[in-house]
Amino acid sequence: MKSIFLCEVADNPERVFSKETVALLKEKAGLEEAVYNKDFLYKNPDKFTDTRYIFSTWGMSELTEEEIERFFPRLECVFYAAGTVQYFARPFLNKGIHIFSAWAANAVPVAEYTLAQVLLANKGFFLTSRLQSTGETRKANAEKEKYKGNFGETVGIIGAGMIGSLVIEMLKNYKLNVKVFDPFLPDEKAEMLGVEKCPLEEIFSTCSVVSNHLANNEQTQGMLKKEHFSAMLPYATFINTGRGAQVVEKDLADVLESRPDLTALLDVTHPEPPEEGHAFYALPNCILTPHIAGSSGNEVHRMAEYMAEEYLRFAANEPCRYEVTLKMLETMA
């Protein structure tokens, strides 16, 4: 078989790869529609000796270098229709196999979600809607005067990778100033994006909205703490669509309790969802969503389309857009 689906969750490829994309890959890449897993490999070790391409998504099988060599001696590429490849990519890359990821496709809905929250936050939507909806209309009207709206306000972006950069591009359509904290952002790219590079402390102390898009690694875990949240401007908002582990969550909860003017919009926590009885559940100024920023519903089909297009470019010896390298794994989510 020239191309196969390899995934430990049998239903995921069918959910992510639309019928149209599967039909295209069957025609162009010789894709077998069945979904195989690691257990099947061990029971049929010689079935895939001629397989050149693997297509997958969330639940991609984890293989060692020895297993790859044993089961897929002619494998050239893995096309992963989802975001992070950190958990499975290194053995493939060490074997010289190309890895392609749809992280850019998954960045689109996260950026759209973030843009929507930024614009609503600067209008005071989250605090005033809660007050208005519970009949505290006078207080809602008084509080709305504390928000300056979007014109000329300053938004802070933490992490200018694929998602952060896309958020910045989307914010260009509005009269907003953008500050960025990202130690890996070259000065020339910051200039191209039209943003001001700043220390993390300045981001929190000068921006009406702070949105986290840090890559998830050991260096970023526990990076955002009480000193940062305590420094936030009056009536500011913190948005987290990065990873919950990057936030010292007790610090955030303590600050939110002492600063009812602040708002936290958390699409990710650590763990997800927060444990029963967590302080976040009792805080009216903490709004939790069940990790909805990323691709969901029909949005997941975009990721498969990106990988089908990447396969066509690779097969035609054209430059590819979304290849992942070992070097990239050091900094990407």
C-alpha positions as CSV (number, residue, x, y, z in Angstrom):
1,M,0.0,0.0,0.0
2,K,1.4,3.3,-1.0
3,S,-0.4,5.4,1.6
4,I,-2.2,4.5,4.8
5,F,-4.0,6.0,7.8
6,L,-2.1,5.2,11.0
7,C,-3.9,6.3,14.2
8,E,-4.7,4.8,17.6
9,V,-8.2,6.3,17.7
10,A,-10.0,4.7,14.7
11,D,-12.7,7.3,14.4
12,N,-10.4,10.4,14.3
13,P,-9.3,10.1,10.6
14,E,-12.9,9.8,9.5
15,R,-13.8,12.9,11.5
16,V,-10.9,15.0,10.3
17,F,-10.5,13.9,6.7
18,S,-13.7,14.9,4.7
19,K,-15.0,12.5,2.0
20,E,-13.7,14.9,-0.6
21,T,-10.2,14.9,0.8
22,V,-10.1,11.1,1.2
23,A,-11.3,10.7,-2.4
24,L,-8.5,13.1,-3.6
25,L,-5.8,11.2,-1.6
26,K,-7.1,7.8,-2.9
27,E,-6.7,9.1,-6.4
28,K,-3.4,11.0,-6.0
29,A,-1.6,9.1,-3.2
30,G,-3.1,5.6,-3.4
31,L,-4.5,6.0,0.1
32,E,-6.1,2.9,1.7
33,E,-9.2,4.0,3.6
34,A,-8.8,1.5,6.5
35,V,-7.3,2.9,9.7
36,Y,-4.4,0.9,11.2
37,N,-2.9,1.1,14.6
38,K,0.2,-0.1,16.4
39,D,-1.3,-3.4,17.5
40,F,-2.1,-4.2,13.9
41,L,1.5,-3.5,12.9
42,Y,2.8,-6.1,15.4
43,K,0.3,-8.7,14.2
44,N,1.1,-8.0,10.5
45,P,4.7,-6.8,10.5
46,D,5.3,-7.3,6.8
47,K,2.1,-5.7,5.5
48,F,3.5,-2.2,5.0
49,T,7.0,-2.7,3.6
50,D,6.1,-0.8,0.5
51,T,4.2,2.1,2.3
52,R,5.7,5.5,1.5
53,Y,3.2,7.9,3.1
54,I,1.4,7.9,6.4
55,F,-1.6,10.2,7.0
56,S,-2.8,10.8,10.5
57,T,-4.3,13.2,13.0
58,W,-4.9,13.3,16.8
59,G,-4.0,9.9,18.2
60,M,-1.0,9.3,15.8
61,S,0.8,6.1,16.9
62,E,4.1,6.5,18.7
63,L,6.9,4.4,17.2
64,T,10.5,3.9,18.1
65,E,13.2,4.2,15.4
66,E,13.5,0.4,15.5
67,E,9.8,0.0,15.0
68,I,9.8,2.4,12.1
69,E,12.6,0.6,10.4
70,R,10.9,-2.8,11.0
71,F,7.4,-1.9,9.8
72,F,8.0,1.0,7.3
73,P,11.4,0.5,5.6
74,R,10.4,2.7,2.6
75,L,8.5,5.4,4.5
76,E,9.2,8.9,3.2
77,C,6.7,11.2,4.9
78,V,4.1,11.6,7.7
79,F,1.3,14.0,7.0
80,Y,-0.2,14.9,10.4
81,A,-3.6,16.7,10.1
82,A,-3.5,18.3,13.6
83,G,-1.2,20.6,15.5
84,T,1.7,19.6,17.8
85,V,3.9,16.7,16.7
86,Q,6.1,16.8,19.8
87,Y,5.0,13.5,21.2
88,F,5.8,11.3,18.2
89,A,8.0,13.2,15.6
90,R,11.6,12.7,16.8
91,P,12.1,9.0,15.9
92,F,10.7,9.7,12.4
93,L,12.9,12.7,12.0
94,N,15.9,10.8,13.2
95,K,15.3,8.3,10.5
96,G,15.3,11.0,7.8
97,I,11.5,10.8,7.3
98,H,9.7,14.1,6.5
99,I,7.1,15.3,9.0
100,F,4.4,17.7,7.9
101,S,1.9,19.3,10.4
102,A,-1.3,21.2,10.0
103,W,-0.3,23.5,12.8
104,A,-0.9,26.5,10.5
105,A,-4.5,25.3,9.8
106,N,-5.2,24.8,13.5
107,A,-3.8,28.3,14.1
108,V,-6.7,29.9,12.2
109,P,-9.6,29.2,14.5
110,V,-7.4,29.9,17.6
111,A,-6.5,33.3,16.1
112,E,-10.2,34.0,15.2
113,Y,-11.3,33.1,18.8
114,T,-8.6,35.3,20.3
115,L,-9.5,38.3,18.0
116,A,-13.1,38.0,19.0
117,Q,-12.3,37.9,22.7
118,V,-9.9,40.9,22.4
119,L,-12.5,43.0,20.8
120,L,-15.2,42.1,23.3
121,A,-12.8,42.5,26.3
122,N,-11.9,46.1,25.3
123,K,-15.7,46.9,25.2
124,G,-16.2,45.6,28.7
125,F,-18.5,42.8,27.5
126,F,-17.6,40.2,30.1
127,L,-18.1,42.2,33.2
128,T,-21.0,44.4,32.0
129,S,-23.0,41.5,30.5
130,R,-22.8,39.6,33.8
131,L,-24.0,42.6,35.7
132,Q,-26.8,43.5,33.2
133,S,-27.9,39.8,33.0
134,T,-28.4,39.6,36.8
135,G,-30.4,42.9,37.0
136,E,-27.5,45.1,38.3
137,T,-28.2,47.6,35.5
138,R,-27.0,50.7,37.3
139,K,-23.7,49.1,38.2
140,A,-23.4,47.7,34.6
141,N,-23.8,51.2,33.2
142,A,-21.3,52.6,35.7
143,E,-18.7,49.9,34.9
144,K,-19.0,50.3,31.1
145,E,-17.5,53.8,31.5
146,K,-14.3,52.2,32.8
147,Y,-13.5,50.6,29.4
148,K,-12.0,52.6,26.6
149,G,-13.1,50.5,23.7
150,N,-10.7,49.3,20.9
151,F,-9.7,52.5,19.2
152,G,-6.0,53.2,20.2
153,E,-5.9,50.6,23.0
154,T,-2.8,48.4,23.5
155,V,-2.9,44.6,23.3
156,G,-0.1,42.4,24.5
157,I,0.7,39.2,22.7
158,I,2.9,36.6,24.5
159,G,4.6,34.4,21.9
160,A,4.7,35.4,18.3
161,G,4.8,31.9,16.7
162,M,2.3,30.8,14.1
163,I,-0.8,31.6,16.2
164,G,0.5,34.7,17.8
165,S,1.7,36.1,14.4
166,L,-1.7,35.3,12.9
167,V,-3.5,37.1,15.8
168,I,-1.2,40.2,15.1
169,E,-2.1,40.1,11.4
170,M,-5.8,40.0,12.2
171,L,-5.5,42.9,14.7
172,K,-4.1,45.1,12.0
173,N,-7.6,45.7,10.7
174,Y,-8.4,47.6,14.0
175,K,-6.8,50.7,15.4
176,L,-5.0,48.9,18.1
177,N,-1.4,49.1,19.3
178,V,0.3,45.7,19.7
179,K,3.2,44.9,22.1
180,V,4.9,41.4,21.9
181,F,7.0,39.4,24.3
182,D,8.9,36.7,22.5
183,P,12.7,36.2,23.1
184,F,12.9,34.3,19.8
185,L,11.3,37.0,17.6
186,P,13.9,38.6,15.4
187,D,13.8,42.4,15.2
188,E,13.3,42.4,11.5
189,K,10.1,40.2,11.9
190,A,8.8,42.4,14.7
191,E,9.3,45.4,12.3
192,M,7.5,43.5,9.5
193,L,4.6,42.7,11.9
194,G,4.4,46.3,13.0
195,V,4.8,45.4,16.7
196,E,6.9,46.6,19.7
197,K,9.0,44.0,21.4
198,C,8.8,44.4,25.2
199,P,9.7,42.6,28.4
200,L,7.1,40.4,29.9
201,E,6.6,42.7,32.8
202,E,5.8,45.6,30.5
203,I,3.2,43.6,28.6
204,F,1.2,43.0,31.8
205,S,1.6,46.5,33.2
206,T,0.7,48.5,30.0
207,C,-1.8,46.4,28.0
208,S,-5.6,46.4,28.3
209,V,-5.6,42.8,27.0
210,V,-2.9,40.2,27.4
211,S,-3.2,37.0,25.3
212,N,-0.9,34.0,25.8
213,H,0.3,32.0,22.8
214,L,3.6,30.6,24.2
215,A,5.0,27.3,22.9
216,N,4.6,24.6,25.5
217,N,8.0,23.4,26.9
218,E,9.8,23.1,30.2
219,Q,11.1,26.7,30.0
220,T,7.5,28.1,29.7
221,Q,5.8,26.1,32.4
222,G,4.9,28.2,35.4
223,M,6.2,31.3,33.6
224,L,3.1,33.5,34.2
225,K,2.7,34.2,37.9
226,K,1.4,36.5,40.6
227,E,3.8,39.4,39.9
228,H,2.5,39.6,36.4
229,F,-1.2,39.4,37.1
230,S,-0.9,41.8,40.0
231,A,0.6,44.4,37.7
232,M,-2.3,44.4,35.2
233,L,-4.0,47.6,34.4
234,P,-7.4,48.3,36.0
235,Y,-10.2,46.5,34.1
236,A,-7.7,44.5,32.0
237,T,-8.2,41.0,30.6
238,F,-6.0,38.0,30.4
239,I,-6.7,35.4,27.7
240,N,-5.1,32.0,27.7
241,T,-5.3,29.7,24.6
242,G,-1.8,28.5,25.0
243,R,-1.4,25.9,27.8
244,G,-2.7,25.9,31.3
245,A,0.7,24.7,32.7
246,Q,2.3,28.0,31.7
247,V,0.2,29.8,34.4
248,V,0.7,29.4,38.1
249,E,-3.0,29.0,38.5
250,K,-3.2,29.6,42.2
251,D,-1.5,32.9,41.7
252,L,-4.0,33.9,39.0
253,A,-7.0,32.8,41.2
254,D,-5.7,34.8,44.1
255,V,-5.3,38.0,42.0
256,L,-8.7,37.5,40.4
257,E,-10.2,37.3,43.9
258,S,-8.5,40.4,45.1
259,R,-9.0,42.3,41.8
260,P,-12.7,41.9,40.7
261,D,-12.0,44.5,38.0
262,L,-9.8,42.0,36.1
263,T,-11.2,39.3,33.8
264,A,-9.5,36.0,32.9
265,L,-10.7,34.1,29.8
266,L,-9.3,30.6,30.1
267,D,-9.7,28.1,27.2
268,V,-7.0,25.9,28.7
269,T,-6.2,24.9,32.2
270,H,-3.9,22.4,34.0
271,P,-5.4,19.9,34.2
272,E,-8.3,20.2,31.8
273,P,-10.9,20.7,33.1
274,P,-9.9,22.1,36.5
275,E,-10.3,19.7,39.4
276,E,-13.6,19.7,41.3
277,G,-13.7,22.5,43.8
278,H,-11.0,24.6,42.0
279,A,-11.1,28.3,42.8
280,F,-11.7,29.2,39.2
281,Y,-15.3,27.8,39.4
282,A,-16.2,30.2,42.1
283,L,-14.8,33.4,40.6
284,P,-17.3,35.4,38.6
285,N,-14.4,37.2,36.8
286,C,-13.0,33.9,35.5
287,I,-14.6,32.6,32.4
288,L,-13.8,29.0,31.4
289,T,-14.4,27.4,28.0
290,P,-13.8,23.7,27.2
291,H,-10.8,24.1,24.9
292,I,-12.9,25.4,22.0
293,A,-10.4,27.8,20.5
294,G,-8.7,25.1,18.3
295,S,-10.3,23.4,15.3
296,S,-13.7,21.9,16.0
297,G,-16.7,20.8,14.0
298,N,-16.2,21.3,10.3
299,E,-13.0,23.4,11.1
300,V,-11.0,20.2,11.4
301,H,-11.5,19.5,7.7
302,R,-9.2,22.5,7.0
303,M,-6.3,20.6,8.7
304,A,-6.8,17.6,6.4
305,E,-7.0,19.8,3.3
306,Y,-3.7,21.5,4.3
307,M,-2.0,18.1,4.5
308,A,-3.5,16.9,1.2
309,E,-2.2,20.1,-0.4
310,E,1.2,19.5,1.2
311,Y,1.3,15.9,-0.2
312,L,0.6,17.3,-3.7
313,R,3.4,19.8,-3.4
314,F,5.8,17.1,-2.1
315,A,4.8,14.7,-4.9
316,A,5.4,17.4,-7.5
317,N,8.8,18.3,-6.1
318,E,7.5,21.8,-5.2
319,P,8.4,23.7,-2.1
320,C,6.4,22.6,0.9
321,R,5.0,25.0,3.5
322,Y,4.5,23.1,6.7
323,E,7.4,20.7,7.2
324,V,8.7,20.3,10.8
325,T,12.4,19.8,11.6
326,L,14.2,18.7,14.7
327,K,15.4,22.3,15.2
328,M,11.8,23.6,15.1
329,L,10.8,21.2,17.8
330,E,13.0,23.1,20.2
331,T,10.7,26.2,20.2
332,M,7.4,25.2,18.7
333,A,4.3,24.1,20.6
